[in-house]
Amino acid sequence: MANFRIYKDSKGEYRWRFRANNNEIVADSAEGYKNKADCEGGIKIVKEQASTATTTDETAASASKSY
């Protein structure tokens, strides 16, 4: 089952990873959080906004397409 996993990095900061059903990492927090609650807040934002997010293709061949 896909899930978010919270862990501490080498600096002792909280980070999250999202793993797909095949256990591969498909997204991560890209930044560390000093507080676990802030890390959990980042996960909450992704959960709330991902379902309505659009996709913009920024490759040279179709730079103006939005999905």
Distance bins in CASP14 RR format, pairs under 12 A and 6 or more apart:
PFRMAT RR
TARGET T0000
AUTHOR 0000-0000-0000
RMODE 2
METHOD distances of the structure
MODEL  1
1 18 0 0 0 0 0 1 0 0 0 0 0
1 19 0 0 0 0 1 0 0 0 0 0 0
1 20 0 0 0 0 1 0 0 0 0 0 0
1 21 1 0 0 1 0 0 0 0 0 0 0
1 22 0 0 0 0 0 1 0 0 0 0 0
1 23 0 0 0 0 1 0 0 0 0 0 0
2 17 0 0 0 0 0 1 0 0 0 0 0
2 18 1 0 0 1 0 0 0 0 0 0 0
2 19 1 0 0 1 0 0 0 0 0 0 0
2 20 1 0 1 0 0 0 0 0 0 0 0
2 21 1 0 1 0 0 0 0 0 0 0 0
2 22 0 0 0 0 1 0 0 0 0 0 0
2 23 0 0 0 0 1 0 0 0 0 0 0
2 24 0 0 0 0 1 0 0 0 0 0 0
2 25 0 0 0 0 0 1 0 0 0 0 0
2 26 0 0 0 0 1 0 0 0 0 0 0
2 27 0 0 0 0 0 1 0 0 0 0 0
2 47 0 0 0 0 0 1 0 0 0 0 0
2 50 0 0 0 0 0 1 0 0 0 0 0
3 16 0 0 0 0 0 1 0 0 0 0 0
3 17 0 0 0 0 1 0 0 0 0 0 0
3 18 1 0 0 1 0 0 0 0 0 0 0
3 19 1 0 1 0 0 0 0 0 0 0 0
3 20 0 0 0 0 1 0 0 0 0 0 0
3 21 0 0 0 0 1 0 0 0 0 0 0
3 23 0 0 0 0 1 0 0 0 0 0 0
3 25 0 0 0 0 0 1 0 0 0 0 0
3 26 0 0 0 0 0 1 0 0 0 0 0
3 27 0 0 0 0 0 1 0 0 0 0 0
3 43 0 0 0 0 0 1 0 0 0 0 0
3 47 0 0 0 0 0 1 0 0 0 0 0
4 14 0 0 0 0 0 1 0 0 0 0 0
4 15 0 0 0 0 0 1 0 0 0 0 0
4 16 1 0 1 0 0 0 0 0 0 0 0
4 17 1 0 0 1 0 0 0 0 0 0 0
4 18 1 0 1 0 0 0 0 0 0 0 0
4 19 1 0 0 1 0 0 0 0 0 0 0
4 20 0 0 0 0 0 1 0 0 0 0 0
4 25 0 0 0 0 0 1 0 0 0 0 0
4 26 0 0 0 0 0 1 0 0 0 0 0
4 27 0 0 0 0 1 0 0 0 0 0 0
4 28 0 0 0 0 1 0 0 0 0 0 0
4 29 0 0 0 0 1 0 0 0 0 0 0
4 39 0 0 0 0 1 0 0 0 0 0 0
4 40 0 0 0 0 1 0 0 0 0 0 0
4 41 0 0 0 0 0 1 0 0 0 0 0
4 42 0 0 0 0 1 0 0 0 0 0 0
4 43 1 0 1 0 0 0 0 0 0 0 0
4 44 0 0 0 0 1 0 0 0 0 0 0
4 45 0 0 0 0 0 1 0 0 0 0 0
4 46 1 0 0 1 0 0 0 0 0 0 0
4 47 0 0 0 0 1 0 0 0 0 0 0
4 50 0 0 0 0 0 1 0 0 0 0 0
5 14 0 0 0 0 0 1 0 0 0 0 0
5 15 0 0 0 0 1 0 0 0 0 0 0
5 16 1 0 0 1 0 0 0 0 0 0 0
5 17 1 0 1 0 0 0 0 0 0 0 0
5 18 1 0 0 1 0 0 0 0 0 0 0
5 19 1 0 0 1 0 0 0 0 0 0 0
5 20 0 0 0 0 0 1 0 0 0 0 0
5 23 0 0 0 0 0 1 0 0 0 0 0
5 25 0 0 0 0 1 0 0 0 0 0 0
5 26 0 0 0 0 0 1 0 0 0 0 0
5 27 0 0 0 0 0 1 0 0 0 0 0
5 28 0 0 0 0 1 0 0 0 0 0 0
5 29 0 0 0 0 0 1 0 0 0 0 0
5 39 0 0 0 0 0 1 0 0 0 0 0
5 40 0 0 0 0 0 1 0 0 0 0 0
5 43 0 0 0 0 1 0 0 0 0 0 0
6 13 0 0 0 0 0 1 0 0 0 0 0
6 14 1 0 1 0 0 0 0 0 0 0 0
6 15 1 0 0 1 0 0 0 0 0 0 0
6 16 1 0 1 0 0 0 0 0 0 0 0
6 17 0 0 0 0 1 0 0 0 0 0 0
6 18 0 0 0 0 0 1 0 0 0 0 0
6 19 0 0 0 0 0 1 0 0 0 0 0
6 28 0 0 0 0 0 1 0 0 0 0 0
6 29 0 0 0 0 1 0 0 0 0 0 0
6 32 0 0 0 0 0 1 0 0 0 0 0
6 33 0 0 0 0 1 0 0 0 0 0 0
6 35 0 0 0 0 0 1 0 0 0 0 0
6 36 1 0 0 1 0 0 0 0 0 0 0
6 37 0 0 0 0 0 1 0 0 0 0 0
6 38 0 0 0 0 0 1 0 0 0 0 0
6 39 1 0 1 0 0 0 0 0 0 0 0
6 40 1 0 0 1 0 0 0 0 0 0 0
6 41 0 0 0 0 0 1 0 0 0 0 0
6 42 0 0 0 0 0 1 0 0 0 0 0
6 43 1 0 0 1 0 0 0 0 0 0 0
7 13 0 0 0 0 1 0 0 0 0 0 0
7 14 1 0 0 1 0 0 0 0 0 0 0
7 15 1 0 1 0 0 0 0 0 0 0 0
7 16 1 0 0 1 0 0 0 0 0 0 0
7 17 1 0 0 1 0 0 0 0 0 0 0
7 19 0 0 0 0 0 1 0 0 0 0 0
7 25 0 0 0 0 0 1 0 0 0 0 0
7 28 0 0 0 0 0 1 0 0 0 0 0
7 29 0 0 0 0 1 0 0 0 0 0 0
7 32 0 0 0 0 0 1 0 0 0 0 0
7 33 0 0 0 0 0 1 0 0 0 0 0
7 36 0 0 0 0 0 1 0 0 0 0 0
7 39 0 0 0 0 1 0 0 0 0 0 0
8 14 1 0 0 1 0 0 0 0 0 0 0
8 15 1 0 0 1 0 0 0 0 0 0 0
8 16 0 0 0 0 0 1 0 0 0 0 0
8 29 0 0 0 0 0 1 0 0 0 0 0
8 32 0 0 0 0 1 0 0 0 0 0 0
8 33 0 0 0 0 0 1 0 0 0 0 0
8 34 0 0 0 0 0 1 0 0 0 0 0
8 35 0 0 0 0 0 1 0 0 0 0 0
8 36 0 0 0 0 1 0 0 0 0 0 0
8 39 0 0 0 0 1 0 0 0 0 0 0
9 15 1 0 1 0 0 0 0 0 0 0 0
9 16 0 0 0 0 0 1 0 0 0 0 0
9 17 0 0 0 0 0 1 0 0 0 0 0
9 28 0 0 0 0 0 1 0 0 0 0 0
9 29 0 0 0 0 1 0 0 0 0 0 0
9 30 0 0 0 0 0 1 0 0 0 0 0
9 31 0 0 0 0 1 0 0 0 0 0 0
9 32 1 0 0 1 0 0 0 0 0 0 0
9 33 0 0 0 0 1 0 0 0 0 0 0
9 34 0 0 0 0 0 1 0 0 0 0 0
9 39 0 0 0 0 0 1 0 0 0 0 0
10 32 0 0 0 0 0 1 0 0 0 0 0
11 31 0 0 0 0 0 1 0 0 0 0 0
11 32 1 0 0 1 0 0 0 0 0 0 0
11 33 0 0 0 0 0 1 0 0 0 0 0
11 34 0 0 0 0 1 0 0 0 0 0 0
12 32 0 0 0 0 1 0 0 0 0 0 0
12 33 0 0 0 0 1 0 0 0 0 0 0
12 34 0 0 0 0 1 0 0 0 0 0 0
12 35 0 0 0 0 0 1 0 0 0 0 0
12 36 0 0 0 0 0 1 0 0 0 0 0
12 39 0 0 0 0 0 1 0 0 0 0 0
13 29 0 0 0 0 1 0 0 0 0 0 0
13 30 0 0 0 0 0 1 0 0 0 0 0
13 31 0 0 0 0 1 0 0 0 0 0 0
13 32 1 1 0 0 0 0 0 0 0 0 0
13 33 1 0 1 0 0 0 0 0 0 0 0
13 34 1 0 1 0 0 0 0 0 0 0 0
13 35 0 0 0 0 1 0 0 0 0 0 0
13 36 0 0 0 0 1 0 0 0 0 0 0
13 38 0 0 0 0 1 0 0 0 0 0 0
13 39 0 0 0 0 1 0 0 0 0 0 0
14 28 0 0 0 0 0 1 0 0 0 0 0
14 29 0 0 0 0 1 0 0 0 0 0 0
14 31 0 0 0 0 1 0 0 0 0 0 0
14 32 1 0 0 1 0 0 0 0 0 0 0
14 33 1 0 1 0 0 0 0 0 0 0 0
14 34 1 0 0 1 0 0 0 0 0 0 0
14 35 1 0 0 1 0 0 0 0 0 0 0
14 36 1 0 1 0 0 0 0 0 0 0 0
14 37 0 0 0 0 1 0 0 0 0 0 0
14 38 1 0 0 1 0 0 0 0 0 0 0
14 39 1 1 0 0 0 0 0 0 0 0 0
14 40 0 0 0 0 1 0 0 0 0 0 0
14 41 0 0 0 0 0 1 0 0 0 0 0
14 42 0 0 0 0 0 1 0 0 0 0 0
14 43 0 0 0 0 0 1 0 0 0 0 0
15 25 0 0 0 0 0 1 0 0 0 0 0
15 27 0 0 0 0 0 1 0 0 0 0 0
15 28 1 0 0 1 0 0 0 0 0 0 0
15 29 1 0 1 0 0 0 0 0 0 0 0
15 30 0 0 0 0 1 0 0 0 0 0 0
15 31 1 0 0 1 0 0 0 0 0 0 0
15 32 1 0 1 0 0 0 0 0 0 0 0
15 33 1 0 0 1 0 0 0 0 0 0 0
15 34 0 0 0 0 0 1 0 0 0 0 0
15 36 0 0 0 0 0 1 0 0 0 0 0
15 38 0 0 0 0 0 1 0 0 0 0 0
15 39 1 0 0 1 0 0 0 0 0 0 0
15 40 0 0 0 0 0 1 0 0 0 0 0
15 42 0 0 0 0 0 1 0 0 0 0 0
15 43 0 0 0 0 0 1 0 0 0 0 0
16 25 0 0 0 0 0 1 0 0 0 0 0
16 27 0 0 0 0 1 0 0 0 0 0 0
16 28 1 0 0 1 0 0 0 0 0 0 0
16 29 1 0 1 0 0 0 0 0 0 0 0
16 30 0 0 0 0 1 0 0 0 0 0 0
16 31 0 0 0 0 0 1 0 0 0 0 0
16 32 0 0 0 0 1 0 0 0 0 0 0
16 33 0 0 0 0 1 0 0 0 0 0 0
16 36 0 0 0 0 0 1 0 0 0 0 0
16 38 0 0 0 0 0 1 0 0 0 0 0
16 39 1 0 1 0 0 0 0 0 0 0 0
16 40 0 0 0 0 1 0 0 0 0 0 0
16 41 0 0 0 0 1 0 0 0 0 0 0
16 42 1 0 0 1 0 0 0 0 0 0 0
16 43 1 0 1 0 0 0 0 0 0 0 0
16 44 0 0 0 0 0 1 0 0 0 0 0
16 45 0 0 0 0 0 1 0 0 0 0 0
16 46 0 0 0 0 1 0 0 0 0 0 0
16 47 0 0 0 0 0 1 0 0 0 0 0
17 23 0 0 0 0 0 1 0 0 0 0 0
17 24 0 0 0 0 0 1 0 0 0 0 0
17 25 1 0 1 0 0 0 0 0 0 0 0
17 26 0 0 0 0 1 0 0 0 0 0 0
17 27 1 0 0 1 0 0 0 0 0 0 0
17 28 1 0 1 0 0 0 0 0 0 0 0
17 29 1 0 0 1 0 0 0 0 0 0 0
17 30 0 0 0 0 0 1 0 0 0 0 0
17 32 0 0 0 0 0 1 0 0 0 0 0
17 39 0 0 0 0 0 1 0 0 0 0 0
17 43 0 0 0 0 0 1 0 0 0 0 0
17 46 0 0 0 0 0 1 0 0 0 0 0
18 24 0 0 0 0 1 0 0 0 0 0 0
18 25 1 0 0 1 0 0 0 0 0 0 0
18 26 1 0 1 0 0 0 0 0 0 0 0
18 27 1 0 1 0 0 0 0 0 0 0 0
18 28 1 0 0 1 0 0 0 0 0 0 0
18 29 0 0 0 0 1 0 0 0 0 0 0
18 30 0 0 0 0 0 1 0 0 0 0 0
18 42 0 0 0 0 0 1 0 0 0 0 0
18 43 0 0 0 0 1 0 0 0 0 0 0
18 46 1 0 0 1 0 0 0 0 0 0 0
18 47 0 0 0 0 1 0 0 0 0 0 0
18 50 0 0 0 0 1 0 0 0 0 0 0
19 25 1 0 1 0 0 0 0 0 0 0 0
19 26 1 0 0 1 0 0 0 0 0 0 0
19 27 0 0 0 0 1 0 0 0 0 0 0
19 28 0 0 0 0 1 0 0 0 0 0 0
20 26 1 0 1 0 0 0 0 0 0 0 0
20 27 0 0 0 0 1 0 0 0 0 0 0
26 46 0 0 0 0 0 1 0 0 0 0 0
26 50 0 0 0 0 0 1 0 0 0 0 0
27 42 0 0 0 0 0 1 0 0 0 0 0
27 43 0 0 0 0 0 1 0 0 0 0 0
27 46 1 0 0 1 0 0 0 0 0 0 0
27 47 0 0 0 0 0 1 0 0 0 0 0
27 50 0 0 0 0 1 0 0 0 0 0 0
27 53 0 0 0 0 0 1 0 0 0 0 0
28 39 0 0 0 0 0 1 0 0 0 0 0
28 42 0 0 0 0 0 1 0 0 0 0 0
28 43 0 0 0 0 0 1 0 0 0 0 0
28 46 0 0 0 0 0 1 0 0 0 0 0
29 38 0 0 0 0 1 0 0 0 0 0 0
29 39 1 0 0 1 0 0 0 0 0 0 0
29 40 0 0 0 0 0 1 0 0 0 0 0
29 41 0 0 0 0 0 1 0 0 0 0 0
29 42 1 0 0 1 0 0 0 0 0 0 0
29 43 0 0 0 0 1 0 0 0 0 0 0
29 45 0 0 0 0 0 1 0 0 0 0 0
29 46 0 0 0 0 1 0 0 0 0 0 0
30 39 0 0 0 0 0 1 0 0 0 0 0
30 42 0 0 0 0 0 1 0 0 0 0 0
30 46 0 0 0 0 0 1 0 0 0 0 0
31 38 0 0 0 0 1 0 0 0 0 0 0
31 39 0 0 0 0 1 0 0 0 0 0 0
31 42 0 0 0 0 1 0 0 0 0 0 0
32 38 0 0 0 0 1 0 0 0 0 0 0
32 39 1 0 0 1 0 0 0 0 0 0 0
32 42 0 0 0 0 0 1 0 0 0 0 0
33 39 1 0 1 0 0 0 0 0 0 0 0
33 40 0 0 0 0 1 0 0 0 0 0 0
33 41 0 0 0 0 1 0 0 0 0 0 0
33 42 1 0 0 1 0 0 0 0 0 0 0
33 43 0 0 0 0 0 1 0 0 0 0 0
35 41 0 0 0 0 1 0 0 0 0 0 0
35 42 0 0 0 0 0 1 0 0 0 0 0
36 42 0 0 0 0 0 1 0 0 0 0 0
36 43 0 0 0 0 0 1 0 0 0 0 0
37 43 0 0 0 0 0 1 0 0 0 0 0
37 44 0 0 0 0 0 1 0 0 0 0 0
38 44 0 0 0 0 0 1 0 0 0 0 0
38 45 0 0 0 0 0 1 0 0 0 0 0
39 45 0 0 0 0 0 1 0 0 0 0 0
39 46 0 0 0 0 0 1 0 0 0 0 0
40 46 0 0 0 0 0 1 0 0 0 0 0
40 47 0 0 0 0 0 1 0 0 0 0 0
41 47 0 0 0 0 1 0 0 0 0 0 0
41 48 0 0 0 0 1 0 0 0 0 0 0
41 49 0 0 0 0 0 1 0 0 0 0 0
42 48 0 0 0 0 1 0 0 0 0 0 0
42 49 0 0 0 0 0 1 0 0 0 0 0
42 50 0 0 0 0 0 1 0 0 0 0 0
43 49 0 0 0 0 0 1 0 0 0 0 0
43 50 0 0 0 0 0 1 0 0 0 0 0
44 50 0 0 0 0 0 1 0 0 0 0 0
45 53 0 0 0 0 0 1 0 0 0 0 0
46 52 0 0 0 0 0 1 0 0 0 0 0
46 53 0 0 0 0 1 0 0 0 0 0 0
47 53 0 0 0 0 0 1 0 0 0 0 0
53 66 0 0 0 0 0 1 0 0 0 0 0
53 67 0 0 0 0 0 1 0 0 0 0 0
54 65 0 0 0 0 0 1 0 0 0 0 0
54 66 1 0 1 0 0 0 0 0 0 0 0
54 67 1 0 0 1 0 0 0 0 0 0 0
55 62 0 0 0 0 0 1 0 0 0 0 0
55 65 0 0 0 0 1 0 0 0 0 0 0
55 66 1 0 0 1 0 0 0 0 0 0 0
55 67 1 0 1 0 0 0 0 0 0 0 0
56 62 0 0 0 0 1 0 0 0 0 0 0
56 63 0 0 0 0 1 0 0 0 0 0 0
56 64 0 0 0 0 1 0 0 0 0 0 0
56 65 1 0 0 1 0 0 0 0 0 0 0
56 66 1 0 1 0 0 0 0 0 0 0 0
56 67 1 0 0 1 0 0 0 0 0 0 0
57 63 1 0 0 1 0 0 0 0 0 0 0
57 64 0 0 0 0 1 0 0 0 0 0 0
57 65 1 0 1 0 0 0 0 0 0 0 0
57 66 1 0 0 1 0 0 0 0 0 0 0
57 67 1 0 0 1 0 0 0 0 0 0 0
58 64 0 0 0 0 1 0 0 0 0 0 0
58 65 0 0 0 0 1 0 0 0 0 0 0
58 66 0 0 0 0 0 1 0 0 0 0 0
58 67 0 0 0 0 0 1 0 0 0 0 0
59 65 0 0 0 0 1 0 0 0 0 0 0
END
